[in-house]
Amino acid sequence: MIQRTWNIDHGPLRGFYRDRDAGWVFGVCAGIADRFNLNLGAVRIIAVISLCLCFWLTAAIYLGATVLIREKPLVYSGSDTEYDFWRHRRDHWRHL
């Protein structure tokens, strides 16, 4: 499991997400590569080949995946003390 998919509060992220950070357009290929532990370049090559062979079907599936798949939540990867500090500030602002 790669570091980006680990959440301090809830453990590993489960499910299928679009990864906008590693993606080019909407992050669908990056999400597929991350979910199934595939090479991102290979997934992109397959998507481009599929786009050349069946343009409308591939475009419809890609846009459908963009609408239906949630975006990957932000995951903090810094120190625990800094995370606790900002979490305390977030909780403080919620109560105001």
C-alpha positions in Angstrom: 0.0 0.0 0.0 1.4 3.4 -1.0 1.7 6.3 1.5 -0.9 8.4 -0.2 -3.7 6.0 0.6 -3.2 6.0 4.3 -5.3 8.2 6.6 -4.1 8.8 10.2 -7.6 8.6 11.7 -9.2 5.8 9.7 -6.3 3.6 8.4 -6.1 2.7 4.8 -8.5 4.4 2.3 -10.9 1.8 1.0 -12.9 2.0 -2.2 -12.5 3.5 -5.6 -11.5 7.2 -6.0 -10.4 9.5 -8.8 -6.9 10.8 -8.1 -6.7 14.4 -9.3 -3.2 14.8 -7.9 -1.7 12.1 -10.1 -4.2 12.5 -12.9 -4.0 14.5 -16.1 -7.6 15.3 -16.9 -10.0 14.1 -14.2 -7.9 11.5 -12.5 -9.9 8.4 -13.7 -6.8 6.5 -15.0 -4.8 7.4 -11.9 -7.7 6.1 -9.7 -7.9 2.9 -11.6 -4.1 2.4 -11.4 -4.1 3.1 -7.7 -7.1 0.9 -6.9 -5.8 -2.2 -8.8 -2.1 -1.5 -8.1 -1.2 -1.1 -11.8 1.3 1.0 -13.6 -0.2 4.4 -14.3 1.6 4.7 -17.6 0.2 1.4 -18.8 -3.4 2.4 -17.8 -3.0 5.6 -19.7 -1.7 3.8 -22.8 -4.6 1.4 -22.7 -7.0 4.3 -22.4 -5.5 6.1 -25.4 -5.5 3.0 -27.5 -9.1 2.4 -26.5 -9.9 6.0 -27.3 -8.4 5.6 -30.8 -10.3 2.3 -31.5 -13.7 3.2 -30.0 -13.9 6.9 -29.5 -17.5 7.4 -28.4 -17.7 4.4 -26.2 -14.5 5.2 -24.4 -15.4 8.9 -24.0 -18.8 7.9 -22.6 -17.3 5.5 -20.1 -14.6 8.0 -19.1 -17.2 10.8 -18.5 -19.5 8.4 -16.7 -16.6 7.4 -14.4 -15.8 11.1 -13.8 -19.4 11.7 -12.7 -19.9 8.5 -10.7 -16.5 8.0 -8.9 -15.8 10.3 -6.0 -12.6 12.3 -5.8 -9.9 11.0 -3.5 -10.0 12.8 -0.1 -7.0 14.8 1.0 -4.7 12.8 3.3 -2.3 14.4 5.7 1.3 13.0 5.7 3.1 15.3 8.1 4.0 14.9 11.8 1.5 13.8 14.4 2.0 16.8 16.6 1.2 19.2 13.7 -1.8 17.1 12.7 -3.1 17.3 16.3 -2.6 21.0 16.4 -4.6 21.6 13.2 -7.3 19.1 14.1 -7.8 21.0 17.4 -8.0 24.3 15.5 -10.6 22.8 13.1 -12.7 21.5 16.0 -12.5 24.9 17.7 -13.8 26.7 14.6 -16.7 24.3 14.2 -18.0 25.3 17.7 -18.0 29.0 17.0 
